[in-house]
Amino acid sequence: MFGRFTMNEKNYSKVPVFENGLAQPVFPLTDGKTGEKYDPATSSIVRYCVYVETDYDVDGDGKRDLVKAVVQVPRSAVEGNYKAATLYEARPYAAGVQEDGYPHMKEVAEKEYHPVNFADLDKKVDAHVPQGCISAMDLSLKADPADWYYPDKGNNNSMVFENIDTFDYYLVRGFAVVLSAGFGSKGSDGFNYVGSDYERDAFKAIVEWLHGDRIGYADREGTVETKADWSNGKVAMTGRSYAGTMPFAVATTGVEGLETIVPIAGIADWYSQQNMQGAQRYWPKEMLNSFLAYFCSSRYNDETLTEKQREDMAAFHHEMSLQQIKGGFDYNPEFWGMGNYRLHADRIKCSALIVQGLNDENVSTKQYEMMYKSFQKAGKNVKAILHQGAHITPTMPKRYGILVDGKFYDDIINEWISHYLYGVENGAENRPAILVQMNYDQRKWETADSWETAYKMNLTCEEQGTTVIDTDWETAGVSAENFDDVMGVRSSNMAQRYVTDPFKEAVTLQGTTCVRLRAALKDGDAEADFNPVNSNDADTLTMKLGMHEMSGRMDDVKLTLLLCDVCDEEFDSIQSVDPQRNTIPVNVVKEGGIISGGEVPAWNEAEFATVHKKYRVITRAFADLCNPEAGYEPETAQNSIELKKGEYHDYHIYLNATRYTVEPGHSLALVITTEDPINCLIHKTYSVEIENASVTAEVPMTEAVENRVMTRK
């Protein structure tokens, strides 16, 4: 099936070619963004849409919901010269977004909707009955390019699917590429239901269609069947953020045909994405899952929808909000259980190569670690690539990328999926367990045999007495624009720094640091919910999260912890530069330096820009004083208490996972503060008393390191 082939200009292979363990760019490419100029009879890539039947009727119209997928396959595979493996991205943003998310949440906050019973989602509905069948080639000849490249009415007419060419690198190497935006997106039925089994199973259905186990249709009505007869039945899922979450979700179903996943900045547990140990952690205006559900609901722009259908969609998302508000910021298994994918690690059958930015404050590194541990628990092969970026893919759609240990990122993925999808014996499965980019030199990468380490460094405070911190932002001189800058360099009424002496030799942290302390509510008007203030202009419905009158409990009396690298002299470091901590600028070091091969344009090679400061936040965490039982596992944040002034409780707070090297002459500073203005939905007035001698930190290390004493500074 596979052979050696030397490609000359306009001279291509009809089957995949592998050299040095990599699929080679031996197939021609026709751009998917040609619009009306697209000619299906001559296109080198066969493109069409399929509507895969799911088991659910989420939108309640009495018919099983169909989910749209855009299929791209090298023509040679459709002509029968070989069976193609598939790279599949399940990305709810792909079909368009509702850019007006913030004003929309304000518009609907006080609106009343008809009741929605989520139990109705499990009602059995008869399957569609096919009345005919059409081949992939014949279907592609009838395809309308406006089905995969069109103006997004919800986002200022920007063009979608904007990711139609993201995976051209793989198309010219003989892989098929399938894209889907799932339930509630334009071209699909159903409603977007973030973090649910219904969402997961809709995306799983496409894997089943590719494997030959589920029916797909050529039309929205579900009358003419089409089979993926060009497919070898083997699928890899990849994508970033939401699209990096769905591969893990689908993997935990154990679906046949899913051989491997390459999740990038993916979510292992939706509760931990929005909250952390009982406290709110995500951006204030986006705390309700219904915000994200609406944002991804490009189906609103389907001109065939009736007003009732639109109203049903809005009512469904409103009910999502009400269900989430019931639990406040605590873990409610009825709401969050479906999105806690790690609970089903025992079902995983595939391998994983997980990619994560160590400076990602959108999807935290804890998500990577929980995902990694899930594959270990399942006994499946799992590897990780950890870079110093924020919420990015090492090669971005903006046509730039970073080198990964001197290699092109897509070449690494090529090697991985060539092994798992085409059976190429290239040793990809034996790559290092951990490959990590160094914080002190981004051109240096190191490997580790395991994420878990054998060593711990204990940090303790021997000072007696207590420290009181409050939530007075103004007196502390903090705002969303300077919070880290202030916290990193000085203590205040709002924060206490516990600092080690400078290290004489470089030491490396790897894993999750656990901080233990005893603390008590010092002051605050609990009867008035600590005088809540809407500090980030959130809508009134979102503001009900954590309100005692809604959840029936005291909630989100927050502690924020930062572990910082500090030095008397300024030093270079890679840090975000925006208040939301979402952007790390890059500098192009070589235009066209990342070669994609074939007819795919080259990408620019880039490096991360550095800043020059006396501190660098290594990792952080949020915790609610009302949840002293909360620990590392999300479900431990179910139980809350009513705080009483002066009544102490023991807390163990887990910082986000990281790998970081502290250089000689630098110190570690553990900063304990209250609210972080950036991640503060409800600004409250209270103070907290901490027993200084109770403050300890257990820091996982790559080598044996002497324990350290911290002093207040």
N, C-alpha and C positions, 0 to 999 in steps of 0.2 A: 504493500500500500504506500509506503513512504520510500523515497529515494533521494539520491544526491542529485543536485541540479545547479548549474551555474546560469544565472539569469543575465541575459543581455538586454539591451534596450528593446522594449516592446516584445520581448520573448519570455513568456511566463510558463509556470508549471501548472498542471491540472490537479496535482495532489500536494499536500503539505510536504515540505522539505525541512529536515532537521540537521543542523550542523553544530558541533560543540554543545549539544544539549538544548539548543534553542530553535524554535520555529523561525524559518527564514522568510523575508518579505518577497515571496515569489508569485503573488497574485496581484492582478491589476485592481485599481480603485476608481470608482466613480463617486464623486462627492454627493452626500445626502442632502446638501443644502442648495441644490440647483433649482428647486422650485419648478416653475412651469417648463423649464428647459429639460427636466428629467425625462429620459426616454427609457421606459421599462424594457423595451425590446433589445436595447444595446447596452444597458447598464452592466458594468462588471460586477456590481453588487446587487443581488436580487433583494428587493425591499417590498414589504407588504405588512398589513396589520392583521392580527388574529385576535379573536374575542373568545377567551377561555372561560368555560363554564365553572362556576364555583358551587359549593354546597349550600349557599346562603341566599336569602332574600332580605338583605339589610334595608333596602329602601321600601319594602313592604308593598310592592306592586303586584304580588302574586306570582312572580316569575323568578327563577334563579338568576342571580346577578352574574353578568358577564364582565370580565376584566380585560381591558385592551392591552396588547403588547405589540411593539414595533419590532419586526424581525428584519435582520440584515444578514445575508449569507453570501459568501463568494459564489458566483454563478456556477462554477465547476461542480460544487457540491450538489446544487439543485439539479444539475444535469446528470447526476449520478456517478460522477467520477470518484467520489469518496464520501464518507460520512463525516460531517463536521461536528466538532465539539463546540460548546456554547459558553460564552462569557455573558453573564446576565446581571444587569443592574436594575434593582427594584428601588425606584427613587420617586417618592410622591410629588416632588417638585417638578418632575420632568415635563409634564403636560401643561404646565402653567401654574401660576400662583395668584393669590388675592393680595395684591400689594397694599391694600387699604386696611390691613389687619388691625392696627391700633384704633383708627376712627370707627371701624366696624364694631369693635368690642364696646366702645362707648355708646354707639347707636342702639345696640341690642341689650345693654346691661339691665335696663329696667323694663324691657318688653316682656309681655306675657305670651306664652306659647301653649299650644294644646299638649296634653300629657303624652309622654313617650314611655312605653314599657319595654325595657331592654330584653326581657324574657321572650318577646316576640321574635327576636333575632334567630332563635333556635327552632322556629316552626318549620316543619318539613314542607318543601315545595317540590312539585314534580319537575323533572328534568326536561329540557328542550328535546324535541324529537327531530333529528336531522332529516331533511327531505331530499338531500343530494350530497355530493362530495366534489371538491375541486382540488386540483394539485397545487403545490406551492408555486410552480412556474406559471400556471394559468392564472392563479390569483394575483401574482405579481404583475402580470400584463394588464390587469384591470385596475391596479392600484393607483390611487390618487396621491401624489406627493404632498398635497395639502393636509393629508392625514398625519404626517410626521414632521412637517415644517410649516408653521403658520403663526400669524400674529397672536400674541397672548393678550386678550382683552382685559385681563385682570392685572396686567403689569405693563401698561403704557405701550402696548403693541410690540413689545420685544419679541423676538422670534423663539418659538419652541417647536419641537424638542431641541433645546439648545445643546444638549449632549449627544446629538445624533452623530457627531464626528469625533467625540471624545475617545472612542476606542478604535479609530481607523488603524492604529498600529497593529491591532490584532486581526482585523479583517484582511489585511494584505499578507498575513501569515497563515491564513486558512481557517481561522476561528470564525464561527458565527457570533453575532452580537444581538442580544435581545434586551429591549428596554420596556419597562412598565412603570406607570405611576399609581396603579392600584385603585382600590375603591374610591369613589367620589371624585375622580379626576375626569377631565374631558375625554369623552370616548368610552368611559367605563360606567357601569351601574354602581349602585350602593352609595354609602356615605363613608367619608374618611373617619376612622375610629382609631385614634392614636393608641398604640400599645396594646391592641386587643388581639385575641385569637382570630377574629374575623379578618382583620388586616393581614396578619401573618399568613393565614390559610389562603387568602386570595393570591398572594405572591407565591406561595407553595404550589398552587394549582398550575402555574406556568411551568415550574420545574417538572411537574407530573405530565404536562402536555409534551414537553420536550423528551421525556422518557418514554412516551407512548402509553401512559396510564390514564389520561384524561382527555376529554373531547374539547376541541377548539373549533370555532366557527369563523367563516369568512365574512359574516355580516353581523350587524348589531342586533338583528332580530333572532339570531340563533337558528337558522334554517339550513345552511349549507356548511357541511363539515369540511375541515382541512386538517391534514396530518403533517407532523414535522418529519416527513419521511427522509429528509436529508440529514437528520440528526443522528449522531452515534449514541445518544441517550445519556451523555456525560456532561455535567454542568458545573461551572464555577460561578459563584456569586461574588460581586465586588461592588464598591461604591464608598462614598464618604458621608459621614454624619447620619442623616436619616437613611441614606442609601447604604451606609456602613452598618446600620442597626438591623435592617431586614435580613441580611445574610445570616446573622447569628440567630435571629428569631426563627427563620426557616430551618436552620441547622438543628435546632432543638426539637424539631418534629421528627427527625430521622428519616425524612423523605428519600425514597430511592432516586438515584440519578444525581443527587447533589454530592459530588466527589470532594470538593474543597471549597473554602471561602477565603476571601482576602478582604476583610472588613477594615475600613480606614476610619478612625475616630468614630467608632460605632458604640451604641448604647447597649449595655448588658441588662440594665434595670431602669425603667422609666422613673420610678420613684426617686432614685439617686440622681437622676438627671435634673429633676426639679428641686429636690430637697436633700438634706444631709443631716442625719441623726436628729430628726424632728424639726429642723430649722430650714427656712427657705434659702435656696442657694442660687437659683437661676435669675435671669433678668426679670425685673418686676412686672413689666407689662405683658410678659409671655408666660406667666406662671400657670395659667389655666391651660390644660391640654386642648381645650376647645379653640384657643387661639391658633395653635398649630394646625388643628383639624380644618379650621376655616381657611387658613393661609394656603393649604394644599388642595382646597376644594375647587379646582378649576372647572368642575362640572357645572358650577354656577353659570359659566359662560357658554353652556350648551344651549343654543337658540331653540331647540325643540322642547326644552323643559317648560312645564306649565308653572303658573304661580304657586299652585298647591305643592308641586314637587320641590320648589325652592323653599317654601314655608316648612315642609317636612324636614328638609335638610337642616334648616336653621333651628327647628325645634329639637332635633336629635342632638345637635351640638350644645344647645342650651341645657338639655338634660345631662349631658356630660359634665358641664360646669357645676350643676347642682350636686351631682354625685361626688365630685372631687371636693367641693366645699364642705361636705359633711364631715370629712376627716381632717380638715385643716391641713397643717403641714406634717401631720403624723402619717405613718404607714397604715393605710386602710386596705386589708387584703382583698376586699370586695372590689375596690377600685383599681388598685395597683397590682394585684396578683397576676393578671394575665401578662402584664408587661415586665414581670420579673423573670426573664427568660432563663436565668441561671438555675432556677428551681427545677428545670427539666434537663439538666446536663446529662442525665443518664440515657437520654434518647439520642444523643449526638452520635452520628456514624461517620462523619467526614473529618478531614484534616482542616487546619487553619493556619494562615500566615497573617498575623494581626499587625496593623500599622497604626502608630499613634504618635502624636506630637506631645512632647514632654511639657510644652508651654501652652497646651490647649486648655483654655478656661471656659470654653463652650461645652464640649463633651470632655469631662475630666478624665484624668489618667486612672482614676479608680475604676472606670468602666472597662478600660483595657485590662486591668488586673483581674477583675471579676470574670471577664470573658476568658482570659488565659487560664485561670484556675478551673473554669468549667470544662475546658477541653482536657486538662490534666485529670480531672475527676472522671471524665468519660473514658480515659485511657487512650485518647486519640493524639495523633501527631500534631503538635502546635509549636509555632515559632513566632518571633516578634521582631519587628523593625521599629525602633524608637528614635525619632529625630528631634531636633531642637526647635521645630516650628510650632505654630499655633494650630488653628483648625484648618489644616491644608492636606492635600495629597502631594507626595514628593514631585509629581509632575502635574501642574495645574492646567485647567482648561484655558487659562489666560496665556498659554504657550510659554511658560517658563517652568523650570524644575531644578531641583538640587540633585547632586550626585549622592548616591548611597554607597559609602565606602569605595568611592572611585568608579562605581558602576551606574549605568542608566537604570532608573527605577523600573521602567517597563521591561527591560531585559531580565531583571530579577523575577518579575511576575511571569514573564514568558517562560522562563525555566521551570518555575513552580507548576504552572498549569499545563505545560507540555508534558510534565511527568504524570500528573494526576488525571489529565483528560485524554492524552494520547499514549500513555504508557512508555514514554521515553525514559530510558535508564540513564539519567544525568546526575544522579546523586542529590537532587534538590531536596529530597526528604531528609537528608542528613546535614542540612545547613545548620549554623549555630542556633541554639535555642533562643538566644538574645543577641541582637546586633544593635548597638546604641551609639549615637553621635555624642561626642564629648561637649560639655558645656563650655570648657575653657579653650577648646580648639575645634571649631566645627569641621575642619578637614580631617580630624582624627576620629575613627570609629573603633570601638572595642567590642569584644564578644564575651558572653558568659554562658556557662553550661546550664544554668538554671536561674530563674527569677528569684527563687528563695535563696537566702544567704544563711551561712552558718554562724554569723557573728552579730552581736548587738553591742551598741554603745549606749550606756545609761547616762542621762543628764539629770542632775539633781540640783535642788536649791536648798542650802543649809540655813538661809536667813529665817529668822522667826518673825512673828507678827503677821499682819494681814495687809493686803493691798485692796483698795477700792477703785473700781473703774465705773464710768457712767456712759451715758449716750448723748452728751452735750457736744455735738459736732462743732458748734461755733467756738466754744471755749478751747477745744482741742485744735482748732484751725484746720479741720479736715473737710473735704468735699469729694464728690465723685471724681474730680479731676486730679486730686493730689493724695488720695488716701494711702496708697502704697508708699509714696515719697515720704509722708510724715511717719507712718508706722515703722518704716525701715530704719529710721535714724534716731528717733527719740521717744521716750515715754511721755505720757500726758495724763490729764484727768480721765482720758478715755482708754488708755492703753498702758500696759506694763511690759517692758522688755526684760527678759531673763537671758543673760549673755555669758557665753563661755570665754575663757582666755583664748588668745590666738593659737591656732594649731602650728606646730613646728614642721610638720610634714603633711603632704596632701593626704586627705582621707576621702573615701567615696561611699555615699549613701546609696542603698538600692532596696526599694520596697516601700512598705507603709510604716510610717512613724506613729506610735501610739503615745499620746500625752495623757497623763493622769493628774487630777487635781481635785481639791475639795473647795466647794464654793457655795455661797448662800445669797439669796436675794437680800440686798441691803435696804433698798428703798424703791418706791414706785406705787402708783395707785392701781392695784389690781382690779378694784371694783369698776374702774373706768377703762379697763383693757389697756392700762398704761398710757392713756391719752394718745391714741393712734393718730398719725399724720400721714397723709398721702404724699410722700416726698418725691415720687417719680411720675406723678400725673397718670396713674393707672386708672382704668375704668372702675366704676362702683361695684360691679359684680366681682371682679378680681380682688378688690379690697375686702370682700367678705371672707376671703381665705384667712383663717386664723382668728377670726372674731369669735368671742365667747358665745355670743347670742346665736351663732350659726352652728358651731361644732359642739358646744356645751362643755368646753374645756379651756383651760389656760394654755396659751400657745405662743411659740416663737419669741421667748425671752432669750435672745440670742447671745452666744459667744462666738467670736471669730478668732481663729488661731492662724498665725503665720510663722513659718520657719524660714529665717532669712540668712543669707550669707552677707556678713558685714565686714568692713575694713576701714581703717582710718584714712586710707588713700583711695581715691577713685580708681575703679577698674572696669575693663570692658566686659560686657555681658550681653547675652541675647535676651531681650525683654520686649513685651508688647509696648506700644507707644500710644494707644488709644484708651480712653476711660473704660471702655467695655472689656479691655484686655483681650481683644480678639485679633489684633493686627500686629504682626512683626514684619517690618519692611524688608524687601530683598533688593540686592544690588546685582545687576546683570554683569557677569564676569566674562562671558563668552557668547556672543550672538550666534545663534545656530549651533551651539555646542552640543546639544543633545540630539543625536541622529535617530530619527524614527524609522528610516528605511523605506524602500519602495517609492511610491509617489506621495507619501505622507510628509508634510513640511517638517523641518527640524524645529526644535524648541530651543529657547535661550537657556543657557546654563546660568544659574543664579546662586548667590550665597546670602545668608541672613545678615542684615545690618546689625551693628552693635551699638549699645549706649554706654556712656561713661558715668557711673555713679558709685556711691559708697556702699550700696546695698544691692541685693538682688533677692526677690522673693523666690524661694525654692519650691515651696508647696504651701497649701492652705487648707482650712477646713471650717465648717460651720456646724454648730450644735445648739440645741435648745435646752436650756436649764430645766425645762419641764419634762425632759426625757432622760433621766439619769440611767435608765436601763438600756438606752440605745448604744449599740456598738457598731462593729464593722458591717454586719449583715443588715440589709435594708429592713427586713421584717422585724428586727429588734426595736424599731422605733414606733411600735404600736401603742405602747402604754405610756401615758403621761400622768403627771401629778400636778396638784395645785401648790405652787410655791408659797411658803410662809416666810416672812421677814426673819432673818437671823437663823433659819433652820438650814444646816449644812447638808450637802449631799456629795457623794463621790461620783466623779465623772471619768470616763475613759474616751478620749476623742481621737479619732483616726484621721490623720492627714491624708491627702491624696497621694497615691503612689508616685515614686519618682526615682530617677538615678541622677546623682549629682556629685561632682567632685569639689570639695572645699580646698582651696590652695593654701600653701604655707603663708602665715601672716594674717589669715582671715579667721573670723570667729563665727560661731552659730548664735543666732539670736532667736529665741522663742518669744513671739509677741502674742499676748493675750489681750484682746479688745472686745468690744461689744458689737456694734453694728458696722457693716461695710456699706457706705452710701451707694455704691454701685449695685449691690445685690440686696438692696433693702426695699421691700415692697411697703412695709408698714413701719414707719419711724416711731419708736416708742420712747417714753421717758422712764428710766429705771437705773439703778446702780447695783453692782455686784461686788461682794466681798470674797476675796480669795485668800486661803491660807498659803503663805509663801512656801513653807517647808513641804507642802503637799505636792508642789509642782514638780513632776518628773516627766522625762521623755525616754522612751525606748526606741532607739534608732537602728534599723538594720544596716549593717555595714558589709562591704565586700571582703574586708580583712579585719583581723583582730586590732582593736583600738582601745586605749585606756578610757575608762569612764571619766566624765567631766563634771565639774561643779559650775553651776550658773549663778551669777550675781545680778541683782537688779540694777539696771542702768537707764 
